[in-house]
């Protein structure tokens, strides 16, 4: 028998499995399926057409000693799947909201800590662990057992190999692997599948070749890119990401 608070806002078409607990201050969108043995604490909003599998715990208080019971939130978008035993914690007074976007797949045993901001169409494979304040842009894929250090940002359309440790920011459109984490190429297959033109992909490849191969450090690479006139939506996104990364970006191949 489940325990769904009468104060929770449960839309039409929602299916809640046995032994699931939903607290007072919870909103669940239309046609979302919530399996058995799920716990959803106060402060959680879940979109429509989501699927939440057994053992997931959403909205537990942050694992942060600085948290002082401030009223914070978890927001999950539409069409997102959360598999078995995933944990997603409330935010602190830094971001006030821990957010997972729409059309995401969060696989079994993943952990999303306080104040994380996960974009749309992201995949976090089994046992991915995000420390607090991590930001992940749209269409990123993290394979199994990836661990991400706090305050790290991961750019859009990246592919991170399984078992990687992410200690620095990962700029957009790339593949990364090895230890320490290293740029190993542009995510050209993923970009092609998502409708990027051959010309756009080639420019991204040319820019990263300039940044990581033809120059001794990233600052010289940025200067060379500006001198050579790289100026498209994608190249601007790469350069702006790197220039705004206060804790640096991952290394290039050696």
C-alpha positions as CSV (number, residue, x, y, z in Angstrom):
1,X,0.0,0.0,0.0
2,X,1.4,3.4,-0.9
3,X,1.3,6.6,1.1
4,X,0.5,9.5,-1.1
5,X,-0.3,12.8,0.8
6,X,-3.7,14.3,0.1
7,X,-1.9,17.6,-0.2
8,X,0.4,16.5,-3.1
9,X,-0.7,17.7,-6.5
10,X,-1.0,14.6,-8.6
11,X,-2.2,15.2,-12.2
12,X,-4.5,12.9,-14.1
13,X,-3.2,9.7,-15.5
14,X,-0.4,9.4,-12.9
15,X,0.2,5.8,-11.8
16,X,1.8,5.2,-8.4
17,X,3.0,1.7,-7.4
18,X,2.7,0.0,-4.0
19,X,4.9,1.0,-1.0
20,X,5.7,4.4,-2.6
21,X,5.7,7.5,-0.4
22,X,4.9,11.0,-1.7
23,X,5.1,13.9,0.7
24,X,2.9,17.0,0.9
25,X,4.8,19.5,-1.2
26,X,5.1,17.5,-4.4
27,X,3.8,18.1,-7.9
28,X,3.6,15.3,-10.4
29,X,2.7,16.0,-14.1
30,X,0.2,14.1,-16.3
31,X,0.7,10.4,-17.2
32,X,3.9,10.0,-15.2
33,X,4.5,6.5,-13.9
34,X,6.0,6.1,-10.4
35,X,7.0,2.5,-9.6
36,X,6.9,0.7,-6.2
37,X,9.2,1.6,-3.3
38,X,9.9,5.2,-4.5
39,X,10.2,8.0,-2.0
40,X,9.5,11.6,-3.1
41,X,10.1,14.2,-0.4
42,X,8.9,17.8,0.0
43,X,9.9,20.3,-2.6
44,X,9.9,18.1,-5.7
45,X,8.2,18.9,-9.0
46,X,8.1,16.2,-11.7
47,X,7.0,16.8,-15.2
48,X,4.6,14.9,-17.4
49,X,5.2,11.5,-19.0
50,X,8.1,10.6,-16.8
51,X,9.0,7.1,-15.5
52,X,10.5,6.6,-12.1
53,X,11.6,3.1,-11.2
54,X,11.7,1.3,-7.9
55,X,14.0,2.4,-5.1
56,X,14.5,6.0,-6.4
57,X,14.7,8.7,-3.7
58,X,14.1,12.2,-4.9
59,X,14.3,15.4,-2.8
60,X,16.2,14.1,0.3
61,X,18.0,16.8,2.1
62,X,21.5,17.6,0.8
63,X,24.6,15.8,2.0
64,X,26.1,19.1,2.9
65,X,26.9,20.2,6.4
66,X,26.2,23.9,5.4
67,X,22.5,23.1,4.7
68,X,20.3,24.7,7.4
69,X,16.8,23.4,6.4
70,X,16.2,26.2,4.0
71,X,13.2,25.5,1.7
72,X,14.8,24.4,-1.6
73,X,13.6,22.3,-4.5
74,X,14.1,19.6,-7.0
75,X,12.7,20.1,-10.5
76,X,12.5,17.3,-13.1
77,X,11.3,18.0,-16.7
78,X,9.0,16.1,-19.0
79,X,9.6,12.7,-20.6
80,X,12.5,11.9,-18.3
81,X,13.3,8.4,-17.0
82,X,14.8,7.8,-13.6
83,X,15.9,4.2,-13.1
84,X,16.3,2.0,-10.0
85,X,17.8,3.5,-6.9
86,X,18.7,6.9,-8.3
87,X,19.1,9.6,-5.7
88,X,18.5,13.3,-6.4
89,X,19.0,15.7,-3.5
90,X,17.4,19.1,-2.7
91,X,19.5,22.2,-3.4
92,X,21.1,24.5,-0.9
93,X,20.8,28.3,-0.8
94,X,23.4,28.5,-3.6
95,X,21.1,27.6,-6.5
96,X,17.9,26.9,-4.5
97,X,17.0,24.3,-7.1
98,X,18.5,21.0,-8.2
99,X,17.4,20.5,-11.7
100,X,17.1,17.7,-14.3
101,X,15.8,18.6,-17.7
102,X,13.4,17.0,-20.1
103,X,14.0,13.8,-22.2
104,X,16.8,12.7,-19.9
105,X,17.8,9.1,-19.0
106,X,19.2,8.7,-15.5
107,X,20.3,5.1,-15.2
108,X,20.4,2.9,-12.1
109,X,22.3,4.0,-8.9
110,X,23.3,7.4,-10.3
111,X,23.5,10.2,-7.7
112,X,22.7,13.9,-8.5
113,X,23.8,16.0,-5.5
114,X,22.6,19.4,-4.3
115,X,22.5,22.3,-6.7
116,X,23.3,20.3,-9.8
117,X,21.9,21.6,-13.1
118,X,21.4,18.9,-15.7
119,X,20.2,20.0,-19.1
120,X,17.8,18.4,-21.6
121,X,18.4,15.1,-23.5
122,X,21.3,14.1,-21.2
123,X,22.2,10.5,-20.4
124,X,23.8,9.5,-17.1
125,X,24.7,5.8,-17.2
126,X,24.8,3.4,-14.3
127,X,26.5,4.7,-11.1
128,X,27.4,8.1,-12.4
129,X,28.0,10.3,-9.4
130,X,27.7,14.1,-9.5
131,X,29.0,16.1,-6.6
132,X,27.4,19.4,-5.6
133,X,27.0,22.3,-7.9
134,X,27.8,20.4,-11.2
135,X,26.4,21.8,-14.4
136,X,25.8,19.6,-17.5
137,X,24.6,21.2,-20.7
138,X,22.2,19.6,-23.2
139,X,22.8,16.3,-25.0
140,X,25.8,15.3,-22.8
141,X,26.4,11.5,-22.3
142,X,28.3,10.2,-19.3
143,X,29.1,6.5,-19.4
144,X,29.0,4.2,-16.4
145,X,30.9,4.9,-13.2
146,X,31.9,8.5,-14.1
147,X,32.5,10.7,-11.1
148,X,32.3,14.5,-11.3
149,X,34.0,16.9,-8.9
150,X,32.0,19.7,-7.4
151,X,31.6,23.0,-9.2
152,X,32.5,21.4,-12.5
153,X,30.8,22.2,-15.8
154,X,30.3,19.8,-18.7
155,X,29.5,21.3,-22.1
156,X,26.8,20.2,-24.5
157,X,27.1,17.2,-26.9
158,X,30.1,15.7,-25.0
159,X,30.7,12.0,-24.6
160,X,32.6,10.9,-21.5
161,X,34.1,7.4,-21.4
162,X,33.1,5.1,-18.6
163,X,35.0,5.2,-15.3
164,X,36.4,8.7,-15.9
165,X,37.2,11.1,-13.1
166,X,36.2,14.7,-14.1
167,X,38.1,17.3,-12.1
168,X,38.1,20.2,-14.7
169,X,35.5,21.6,-17.0
170,X,34.8,19.7,-20.3
171,X,34.2,22.0,-23.3
172,X,31.4,21.2,-25.7
173,X,31.2,18.9,-28.7
174,X,34.1,16.6,-27.7
175,X,34.9,13.0,-26.6
176,X,37.0,12.6,-23.4
177,X,38.7,9.6,-21.8
178,X,41.9,8.4,-20.1
179,X,43.4,9.4,-16.7
180,X,43.7,12.2,-16.2
181,X,40.8,13.1,-18.3
182,X,41.9,14.1,-21.8
183,X,40.4,15.4,-25.0
184,X,40.5,12.5,-27.5
185,X,38.5,14.0,-30.4
186,X,35.3,15.7,-31.5
187,X,32.0,13.8,-30.9
188,X,31.4,13.9,-34.7
189,X,29.2,10.8,-34.7
190,X,26.9,12.3,-32.1
191,X,26.8,15.7,-33.8
192,X,26.0,14.1,-37.1
193,X,23.1,12.1,-35.6
194,X,21.7,15.4,-34.2
195,X,21.7,17.2,-37.5
196,X,24.9,19.2,-37.4
197,X,26.1,19.8,-41.0
198,X,29.4,18.4,-42.3
199,X,30.7,22.0,-42.5
200,X,29.9,22.7,-38.9
201,X,31.5,19.5,-37.7
202,X,34.7,20.3,-39.7
203,X,34.9,23.7,-38.2
204,X,34.6,22.3,-34.7
205,X,37.4,19.8,-35.6
206,X,39.6,22.5,-37.0
207,X,39.1,24.7,-34.0
208,X,40.0,21.9,-31.5
209,X,43.0,20.9,-33.6
210,X,44.2,24.5,-33.2
211,X,43.4,24.6,-29.5
212,X,44.8,21.3,-28.5
213,X,47.3,20.1,-31.1
214,X,48.9,23.1,-32.8
215,X,49.5,25.2,-29.7
216,X,51.4,24.6,-26.5
217,X,48.6,25.8,-24.2
218,X,45.0,26.7,-24.4
219,X,45.5,30.4,-24.1
220,X,47.7,30.5,-27.1
221,X,45.1,28.4,-29.0
222,X,42.3,30.9,-28.2
223,X,44.5,33.8,-29.4
224,X,45.2,31.9,-32.6
225,X,41.6,31.1,-33.1
226,X,40.6,34.7,-32.9
227,X,43.4,35.7,-35.3
228,X,42.3,33.2,-37.8
229,X,38.7,34.4,-37.7
230,X,36.8,31.4,-36.2
231,X,33.4,32.9,-35.7
232,X,30.3,30.7,-35.9
233,X,27.7,29.7,-33.4
234,X,29.6,26.5,-32.5
235,X,33.1,28.1,-32.4
236,X,31.8,31.0,-30.3
237,X,30.3,28.5,-27.9
238,X,33.6,26.7,-27.5
239,X,35.7,29.8,-27.0
240,X,33.2,31.4,-24.6
241,X,33.0,28.2,-22.6
242,X,36.8,28.0,-22.2
243,X,37.3,31.7,-21.4
244,X,34.6,31.5,-18.7
245,X,36.0,28.4,-17.1
246,X,37.5,29.7,-13.9
247,X,38.7,26.3,-12.8
248,X,40.3,25.4,-16.2
249,X,39.4,22.8,-18.8
250,X,40.6,19.3,-19.4
251,X,44.0,18.8,-21.0
252,X,44.7,17.9,-24.6
253,X,46.6,14.9,-26.0
254,X,50.3,14.6,-25.3
